[in-house]
Amino acid sequence: MNNEKMSQYNFYCWETADVKEKHGLTPRDLYDLLTEVWCAETCAPRMRPDWTPDNKTLGQCSITAFLMQDLFGGRVYGVPLGDGNFHCFNVVGPCTFDLTSEQFGDTVLNYDNCPEQFRETHFTKEEKRLRYEDLKARLSARLPRVVGTD
């Protein structure tokens, strides 16, 4: 990967997101693909009025983190937010990364000692499960060998 491409990443811990899924993709590779499919329809409904193509990661955290978990394994954790919600991110082996951290701009999140998050809890919200399935289908259309069944 060339230095120009590497300098385009702004997500949390992009520099050390070197873990690979079974097809050889890194979180940076997946981020590149997700930037093509994140959209207002996959954004959390409460955040859709503020979603723009310039802030594609807004409202995408939990569905992205659980999709990442499907591909890379590991665990999903949540940074507690002041409103009772959590901002989800991934930990795979020694790598911690947050593909949707850019939505917070210059705000620095504290990723230490965060509670683990579970899809069973998040997906009790039907709209969230449906957005996850939509994101997965959009990604699968771009890269079926990775996201599809094999």
MDAnalysis code that builds the backbone (N, CA, C; Angstrom):
import MDAnalysis as mda
import numpy as np

u = mda.Universe.empty(450, n_residues=150, atom_resindex=np.repeat(np.arange(150), 3), trajectory=True)
u.add_TopologyAttr("name", ["N", "CA", "C"] * 150)
u.add_TopologyAttr("resid", np.arange(1, 151))
u.add_TopologyAttr("resname", ["MET", "ASN", "ASN", "GLU", "LYS", "MET", "SER", "GLN", "TYR", "ASN", "PHE", "TYR", "CYS", "TRP", "GLU", "THR", "ALA", "ASP", "VAL", "LYS", "GLU", "LYS", "HIS", "GLY", "LEU", "THR", "PRO", "ARG", "ASP", "LEU", "TYR", "ASP", "LEU", "LEU", "THR", "GLU", "VAL", "TRP", "CYS", "ALA", "GLU", "THR", "CYS", "ALA", "PRO", "ARG", "MET", "ARG", "PRO", "ASP", "TRP", "THR", "PRO", "ASP", "ASN", "LYS", "THR", "LEU", "GLY", "GLN", "CYS", "SER", "ILE", "THR", "ALA", "PHE", "LEU", "MET", "GLN", "ASP", "LEU", "PHE", "GLY", "GLY", "ARG", "VAL", "TYR", "GLY", "VAL", "PRO", "LEU", "GLY", "ASP", "GLY", "ASN", "PHE", "HIS", "CYS", "PHE", "ASN", "VAL", "VAL", "GLY", "PRO", "CYS", "THR", "PHE", "ASP", "LEU", "THR", "SER", "GLU", "GLN", "PHE", "GLY", "ASP", "THR", "VAL", "LEU", "ASN", "TYR", "ASP", "ASN", "CYS", "PRO", "GLU", "GLN", "PHE", "ARG", "GLU", "THR", "HIS", "PHE", "THR", "LYS", "GLU", "GLU", "LYS", "ARG", "LEU", "ARG", "TYR", "GLU", "ASP", "LEU", "LYS", "ALA", "ARG", "LEU", "SER", "ALA", "ARG", "LEU", "PRO", "ARG", "VAL", "VAL", "GLY", "THR", "ASP"])
u.atoms.positions = np.array([
    [0.853, -1.171, 0.000],
    [0.000, 0.000, 0.000],
    [0.896, 1.231, 0.000],
    [0.584, 2.163, -0.876],
    [1.465, 3.324, -0.967],
    [1.182, 4.342, 0.136],
    [2.161, 5.214, 0.383],
    [2.036, 6.192, 1.467],
    [0.907, 7.175, 1.237],
    [0.640, 7.525, -0.036],
    [-0.460, 8.445, -0.320],
    [-1.783, 7.839, 0.125],
    [-1.997, 6.574, -0.168],
    [-3.217, 5.894, 0.246],
    [-3.297, 5.810, 1.764],
    [-2.192, 5.463, 2.403],
    [-2.180, 5.331, 3.857],
    [-2.522, 6.647, 4.543],
    [-2.117, 7.749, 3.978],
    [-2.379, 9.042, 4.605],
    [-3.851, 9.436, 4.527],
    [-4.646, 8.703, 3.759],
    [-6.070, 9.018, 3.632],
    [-6.894, 8.457, 4.782],
    [-6.322, 7.595, 5.589],
    [-7.076, 6.978, 6.676],
    [-7.070, 7.864, 7.898],
    [-8.245, 7.961, 8.516],
    [-8.374, 8.762, 9.727],
    [-9.036, 7.990, 10.856],
    [-9.376, 6.722, 10.633],
    [-10.058, 5.995, 11.702],
    [-9.073, 5.600, 12.803],
    [-9.608, 5.393, 14.004],
    [-8.803, 5.115, 15.184],
    [-7.956, 3.860, 14.983],
    [-6.658, 4.022, 15.161],
    [-5.652, 2.958, 15.074],
    [-5.519, 2.350, 13.681],
    [-5.747, 3.142, 12.657],
    [-5.577, 2.636, 11.289],
    [-4.141, 2.177, 11.049],
    [-3.198, 2.813, 11.720],
    [-1.786, 2.503, 11.492],
    [-1.422, 1.086, 11.911],
    [-2.127, 0.550, 12.899],
    [-1.806, -0.786, 13.410],
    [-2.894, -1.807, 13.098],
    [-3.830, -1.467, 12.267],
    [-4.928, -2.379, 11.907],
    [-4.447, -3.350, 10.821],
    [-3.522, -4.213, 11.220],
    [-2.881, -5.125, 10.274],
    [-3.415, -6.548, 10.327],
    [-4.333, -6.832, 11.230],
    [-4.910, -8.169, 11.308],
    [-5.582, -8.487, 9.968],
    [-5.571, -9.749, 9.567],
    [-6.169, -10.132, 8.280],
    [-7.264, -11.156, 8.499],
    [-8.332, -11.024, 7.689],
    [-9.368, -12.042, 7.716],
    [-8.948, -13.149, 6.759],
    [-9.738, -14.204, 6.639],
    [-9.287, -15.412, 5.944],
    [-8.966, -15.220, 4.463],
    [-9.437, -14.131, 3.860],
    [-9.126, -13.850, 2.453],
    [-7.968, -12.879, 2.294],
    [-7.375, -12.443, 3.416],
    [-6.214, -11.566, 3.372],
    [-6.520, -10.082, 3.486],
    [-7.780, -9.714, 3.679],
    [-8.120, -8.294, 3.819],
    [-7.773, -7.788, 5.209],
    [-7.331, -6.546, 5.270],
    [-7.095, -5.872, 6.547],
    [-8.275, -4.945, 6.829],
    [-8.394, -4.423, 8.035],
    [-9.435, -3.428, 8.306],
    [-9.343, -2.217, 7.364],
    [-8.142, -1.833, 6.953],
    [-8.021, -0.716, 6.006],
    [-8.669, -1.067, 4.667],
    [-8.462, -2.312, 4.210],
    [-9.092, -2.752, 2.962],
    [-10.613, -2.708, 3.094],
    [-11.107, -3.187, 4.220],
    [-12.549, -3.195, 4.427],
    [-13.089, -1.772, 4.524],
    [-12.357, -0.900, 5.172],
    [-12.764, 0.505, 5.253],
    [-12.935, 1.079, 3.840],
    [-11.978, 0.780, 2.966],
    [-12.074, 1.270, 1.588],
    [-13.371, 0.813, 0.931],
    [-13.727, -0.439, 1.135],
    [-14.962, -0.970, 0.564],
    [-16.199, -0.348, 1.212],
    [-16.152, -0.190, 2.518],
    [-17.302, 0.379, 3.217],
    [-17.562, 1.827, 2.818],
    [-16.525, 2.574, 2.488],
    [-16.755, 3.963, 2.076],
    [-17.587, 4.028, 0.800],
    [-17.636, 2.935, 0.062],
    [-18.451, 2.874, -1.150],
    [-19.901, 2.486, -0.856],
    [-20.176, 1.935, 0.325],
    [-21.526, 1.428, 0.602],
    [-22.228, 2.073, 1.797],
    [-21.479, 2.715, 2.706],
    [-22.169, 3.427, 3.778],
    [-23.048, 4.487, 3.154],
    [-24.264, 4.629, 3.648],
    [-25.202, 5.598, 3.068],
    [-26.229, 5.996, 4.121],
    [-27.101, 6.901, 3.766],
    [-28.134, 7.357, 4.695],
    [-29.022, 6.199, 5.148],
    [-29.278, 5.248, 4.261],
    [-30.139, 4.114, 4.606],
    [-29.503, 3.202, 5.649],
    [-28.174, 3.144, 5.702],
    [-27.522, 2.302, 6.710],
    [-27.202, 3.087, 7.990],
    [-27.424, 4.379, 7.973],
    [-27.199, 5.236, 9.137],
    [-28.328, 5.040, 10.158],
    [-28.003, 5.166, 11.432],
    [-29.023, 5.092, 12.486],
    [-30.094, 6.145, 12.218],
    [-31.367, 5.765, 12.300],
    [-32.461, 6.699, 11.970],
    [-32.389, 8.034, 12.703],
    [-31.996, 8.033, 13.986],
    [-31.956, 9.291, 14.744],
    [-30.874, 10.235, 14.240],
    [-29.913, 9.697, 13.453],
    [-28.802, 10.518, 12.957],
    [-28.924, 10.839, 11.467],
    [-29.887, 10.275, 10.798],
    [-30.013, 10.472, 9.347],
    [-30.097, 11.928, 8.917],
    [-30.783, 12.783, 9.669],
    [-30.831, 14.184, 9.227],
    [-29.451, 14.834, 9.128],
    [-28.487, 14.326, 9.884],
    [-27.137, 14.896, 9.884],
    [-26.156, 14.125, 9.008],
    [-26.580, 12.978, 8.444],
    [-25.687, 12.174, 7.618],
    [-25.417, 12.879, 6.287],
    [-24.159, 12.874, 5.864],
    [-23.792, 13.420, 4.553],
    [-22.714, 12.523, 3.947],
    [-22.521, 12.579, 2.642],
    [-21.426, 11.820, 2.032],
    [-20.052, 12.232, 2.560],
    [-19.949, 13.427, 3.118],
    [-18.676, 13.869, 3.704],
    [-18.452, 13.300, 5.101],
    [-19.508, 12.770, 5.707],
    [-19.405, 12.148, 7.031],
    [-20.094, 10.781, 6.965],
    [-19.558, 9.906, 6.126],
    [-20.166, 8.607, 5.845],
    [-20.229, 7.695, 7.051],
    [-19.346, 7.879, 8.023],
    [-19.309, 6.965, 9.162],
    [-20.357, 7.299, 10.226],
    [-21.018, 8.442, 10.104],
    [-22.013, 8.852, 11.091],
    [-23.131, 7.811, 11.188],
    [-23.376, 7.352, 12.410],
    [-24.488, 6.444, 12.652],
    [-24.296, 5.032, 12.126],
    [-23.050, 4.655, 11.860],
    [-22.763, 3.337, 11.283],
    [-22.037, 2.406, 12.252],
    [-21.796, 2.827, 13.489],
    [-20.833, 2.115, 14.338],
    [-21.199, 0.681, 14.672],
    [-22.372, 0.427, 15.218],
    [-22.650, -0.933, 15.687],
    [-22.762, -1.911, 14.532],
    [-23.443, -1.528, 13.467],
    [-23.593, -2.468, 12.353],
    [-22.257, -2.744, 11.674],
    [-21.398, -1.740, 11.633],
    [-20.057, -1.919, 11.070],
    [-19.215, -2.804, 11.984],
    [-19.259, -2.564, 13.281],
    [-18.459, -3.351, 14.230],
    [-18.886, -4.823, 14.211],
    [-20.176, -5.097, 14.126],
    [-20.615, -6.489, 14.104],
    [-20.292, -7.158, 12.763],
    [-20.321, -6.399, 11.690],
    [-19.892, -6.938, 10.399],
    [-18.389, -7.235, 10.428],
    [-17.626, -6.327, 11.018],
    [-16.190, -6.568, 11.192],
    [-15.955, -7.831, 12.009],
    [-16.738, -8.025, 13.053],
    [-16.599, -9.216, 13.890],
    [-16.885, -10.479, 13.075],
    [-17.863, -10.428, 12.196],
    [-18.156, -11.575, 11.332],
    [-16.938, -11.959, 10.507],
    [-16.236, -10.962, 10.018],
    [-15.122, -11.196, 9.110],
    [-13.806, -11.467, 9.829],
    [-13.540, -10.739, 10.907],
    [-12.238, -10.783, 11.563],
    [-12.246, -11.503, 12.906],
    [-13.425, -11.816, 13.419],
    [-13.507, -12.395, 14.754],
    [-13.318, -11.310, 15.796],
    [-12.824, -11.703, 16.943],
    [-12.591, -10.733, 18.002],
    [-13.857, -10.360, 18.736],
    [-13.794, -9.212, 19.390],
    [-14.912, -8.750, 20.215],
    [-15.285, -7.319, 19.860],
    [-16.516, -6.987, 20.176],
    [-17.027, -5.632, 19.977],
    [-17.194, -5.011, 21.364],
    [-16.672, -3.804, 21.508],
    [-16.797, -3.055, 22.756],
    [-17.482, -1.733, 22.467],
    [-17.940, -1.061, 23.526],
    [-18.629, 0.202, 23.344],
    [-18.122, 1.288, 24.262],
    [-17.782, 2.424, 23.671],
    [-17.424, 3.609, 24.445],
    [-18.732, 4.214, 24.945],
    [-18.924, 4.342, 26.259],
    [-20.159, 4.941, 26.763],
    [-20.266, 6.408, 26.326],
    [-21.416, 6.743, 25.799],
    [-21.690, 8.127, 25.417],
    [-22.609, 8.738, 26.469],
    [-22.615, 10.015, 26.583],
    [-23.390, 10.697, 27.621],
    [-24.891, 10.485, 27.555],
    [-25.402, 10.046, 26.405],
    [-26.851, 9.907, 26.233],
    [-27.366, 8.496, 26.523],
    [-26.512, 7.636, 27.105],
    [-26.929, 6.271, 27.411],
    [-26.620, 5.276, 26.303],
    [-26.173, 5.757, 25.165],
    [-25.794, 4.880, 24.056],
    [-24.303, 4.563, 24.139],
    [-23.880, 3.642, 23.268],
    [-22.478, 3.254, 23.184],
    [-21.994, 3.428, 21.756],
    [-20.733, 3.806, 21.622],
    [-20.096, 3.845, 20.301],
    [-19.260, 2.574, 20.183],
    [-19.608, 1.726, 19.205],
    [-18.980, 0.413, 19.081],
    [-17.684, 0.448, 18.277],
    [-16.751, -0.409, 18.699],
    [-15.463, -0.573, 18.021],
    [-15.012, -2.019, 18.175],
    [-13.942, -2.395, 17.508],
    [-13.479, -3.778, 17.476],
    [-12.128, -3.967, 18.140],
    [-11.954, -5.149, 18.731],
    [-10.670, -5.604, 19.239],
    [-10.480, -7.022, 18.706],
    [-9.414, -7.200, 17.929],
    [-9.079, -8.501, 17.365],
    [-7.635, -8.800, 17.756],
    [-7.467, -9.797, 18.610],
    [-6.124, -10.085, 19.118],
    [-5.574, -8.830, 19.777],
    [-4.356, -8.441, 19.396],
    [-3.758, -7.247, 19.997],
    [-4.207, -5.941, 19.321],
    [-5.010, -6.040, 18.274],
    [-5.402, -4.846, 17.500],
    [-6.743, -4.289, 17.950],
    [-6.755, -3.012, 18.251],
    [-7.982, -2.274, 18.511],
    [-8.156, -1.316, 17.354],
    [-9.358, -1.276, 16.782],
    [-9.608, -0.315, 15.709],
    [-11.078, 0.060, 15.684],
    [-11.336, 1.244, 15.169],
    [-12.679, 1.809, 15.128],
    [-12.876, 2.440, 13.762],
    [-13.483, 1.684, 12.865],
    [-13.643, 2.165, 11.488],
    [-14.562, 3.371, 11.371],
    [-15.369, 3.646, 12.390],
    [-16.317, 4.757, 12.296],
    [-15.997, 5.918, 13.237],
    [-14.781, 5.966, 13.733],
    [-14.408, 7.025, 14.690],
    [-14.391, 8.414, 14.071],
    [-14.255, 8.512, 12.769],
    [-14.184, 9.821, 12.113],
    [-15.420, 10.676, 12.351],
    [-16.551, 10.040, 12.630],
    [-17.787, 10.794, 12.834],
    [-17.697, 11.760, 14.011],
    [-16.718, 11.550, 14.888],
    [-16.561, 12.402, 16.065],
    [-15.611, 13.572, 15.833],
    [-15.105, 13.703, 14.619],
    [-14.211, 14.811, 14.312],
    [-12.978, 14.792, 15.184],
    [-12.695, 15.909, 15.844],
    [-11.498, 16.028, 16.679],
    [-11.688, 15.511, 18.110],
    [-12.895, 15.075, 18.441],
    [-13.148, 14.541, 19.773],
    [-12.390, 13.229, 19.940],
    [-11.650, 13.108, 21.018],
    [-10.884, 11.895, 21.298],
    [-11.701, 11.019, 22.241],
    [-11.991, 9.797, 21.801],
    [-12.745, 8.859, 22.620],
    [-11.792, 8.061, 23.501],
    [-12.294, 7.605, 24.643],
    [-11.506, 6.774, 25.542],
    [-11.897, 5.316, 25.314],
    [-11.005, 4.545, 24.736],
    [-11.260, 3.142, 24.399],
    [-10.850, 2.184, 25.514],
    [-10.430, 2.693, 26.652],
    [-9.987, 1.851, 27.760],
    [-11.161, 1.393, 28.617],
    [-11.125, 0.134, 29.027],
    [-12.091, -0.428, 29.987],
    [-13.547, -0.238, 29.564],
    [-13.822, -0.405, 28.297],
    [-15.188, -0.277, 27.796],
    [-15.918, -1.615, 27.893],
    [-17.226, -1.584, 28.097],
    [-17.971, -2.835, 28.205],
    [-18.127, -3.520, 26.841],
    [-18.120, -4.854, 26.896],
    [-18.335, -5.622, 25.667],
    [-19.775, -5.440, 25.209],
    [-19.958, -5.427, 23.904],
    [-21.276, -5.273, 23.290],
    [-21.637, -6.569, 22.570],
    [-22.912, -6.885, 22.572],
    [-23.368, -8.133, 21.971],
    [-24.459, -7.871, 20.946],
    [-24.349, -8.557, 19.813],
    [-25.334, -8.365, 18.738],
    [-26.728, -8.743, 19.206],
    [-26.818, -9.753, 20.086],
    [-28.145, -10.159, 20.563],
    [-28.866, -8.996, 21.242],
    [-28.116, -8.168, 21.934],
    [-28.701, -6.996, 22.579],
    [-29.002, -5.914, 21.556],
    [-28.028, -5.595, 20.712],
    [-28.212, -4.531, 19.721],
    [-29.309, -4.871, 18.715],
    [-29.378, -6.142, 18.319],
    [-30.320, -6.528, 17.270],
    [-31.717, -6.816, 17.791],
    [-31.962, -6.573, 19.088],
    [-33.346, -6.614, 19.542],
    [-34.112, -5.460, 18.909],
    [-33.373, -4.443, 18.469],
    [-33.971, -3.356, 17.687],
    [-34.022, -3.819, 16.237],
    [-35.214, -4.097, 15.759],
    [-35.393, -4.618, 14.404],
    [-34.756, -3.723, 13.357],
    [-34.885, -2.409, 13.515],
    [-34.307, -1.499, 12.512],
    [-32.793, -1.655, 12.444],
    [-32.148, -1.928, 13.577],
    [-30.700, -2.069, 13.576],
    [-30.290, -3.370, 12.891],
    [-31.019, -4.445, 13.172],
    [-30.740, -5.718, 12.505],
    [-30.925, -5.589, 10.996],
    [-31.968, -4.891, 10.592],
    [-32.217, -4.702, 9.158],
    [-31.136, -3.833, 8.508],
    [-30.655, -2.816, 9.215],
    [-29.565, -1.997, 8.678],
    [-28.282, -2.811, 8.555],
    [-28.021, -3.676, 9.533],
    [-26.863, -4.565, 9.474],
    [-26.968, -5.471, 8.237],
    [-28.132, -6.069, 8.030],
    [-28.321, -6.943, 6.869],
    [-28.174, -6.162, 5.568],
    [-28.661, -4.928, 5.545],
    [-28.517, -4.072, 4.361],
    [-27.045, -3.772, 4.097],
    [-26.309, -3.393, 5.133],
    [-24.882, -3.102, 4.966],
    [-24.134, -4.344, 4.489],
    [-24.447, -5.485, 5.066],
    [-23.802, -6.736, 4.677],
    [-24.104, -7.065, 3.208],
    [-25.340, -6.869, 2.784],
    [-25.712, -7.135, 1.386],
    [-24.999, -6.173, 0.439],
    [-24.918, -4.908, 0.815],
    [-24.224, -3.926, -0.023],
    [-22.738, -4.271, -0.148],
    [-22.134, -4.691, 0.968],
    [-20.726, -5.074, 0.937],
    [-20.542, -6.361, 0.131],
    [-21.436, -7.300, 0.310],
    [-21.358, -8.563, -0.422],
    [-21.448, -8.349, -1.926],
    [-22.239, -7.372, -2.352],
    [-22.347, -7.069, -3.785],
    [-21.011, -6.574, -4.337],
    [-20.218, -5.924, -3.502],
    [-18.899, -5.431, -3.907],
    [-17.821, -6.512, -3.813],
    [-17.995, -7.399, -2.839],
    [-16.951, -8.384, -2.571],
    [-17.577, -9.706, -2.088],
    [-18.302, -10.411, -2.953],
    [-19.051, -11.598, -2.513],
    [-18.175, -12.711, -1.946],
    [-16.945, -12.843, -2.399],
    [-16.098, -13.931, -1.892],
    [-15.763, -13.757, -0.420],
    [-15.849, -12.543, 0.085],
    [-15.531, -12.294, 1.477],
    [-16.787, -12.329, 2.344],
    [-17.811, -11.631, 1.925],
    [-19.002, -11.458, 2.763],
    [-20.028, -12.564, 2.516],
    [-20.033, -13.128, 1.317],
    [-20.996, -14.170, 0.986],
    [-20.689, -15.455, 1.728],
    [-21.500, -16.436, 1.490],
    [-21.272, -17.731, 2.115],
    [-20.285, -18.520, 1.268],
    [-19.324, -19.134, 1.925],
    [-18.371, -19.969, 1.195],
    [-17.995, -21.184, 1.988],
])
